[in-house]
Amino acid sequence: MARRTGFDQVEIPDDLAARQPEAQWTARADWRAHDYQSRLRA
């Protein structure tokens, strides 16, 4: 969600990083394909 609001980077605590591996973050990197507006247009 941070990228949707204009942030390029965020810092998260180590415990959160351990719970959400990088693969989960990069899987959502193409956020334009998953935004609510595209679902409304469909």
N, C-alpha and C positions, 0 to 999 in steps of 0.2 A: 504493500500500500504506500510505502514511502516514495517509491518511484512514481506512482500515479499522481502524487502531489508535488512533484518537482525535485525531490531529493535524488542526488546521484549516488550518495553513499550514506550508510548508517553504521553506527557502532552498537554492538550488542554485547551483553555480558558473556563470559566464557561458559557459564552454565546453560544459557540459552543456545549458544552455538553447539554445545554437546548434545542437546536434545533435538536440534534441527540441523542435520548434516548439510554440507554445501550442495549436495545433489538435490535436496528438496528446494533450496533457494534457486538454483539454476534452472530447475524444471519450470519454475514460474517466471523466469526471466523474460519470456515473450508475453508480457502482461497485456499487450494490445489485443491479443487473441482471446483474452478472457475477461474483457471489461463488460460492464452491464449494458452499455450503449449498443454494442454489437449484438447482444442478446435481444434487446428491444427491437432492433431493426429486422431481425430474422422473422 
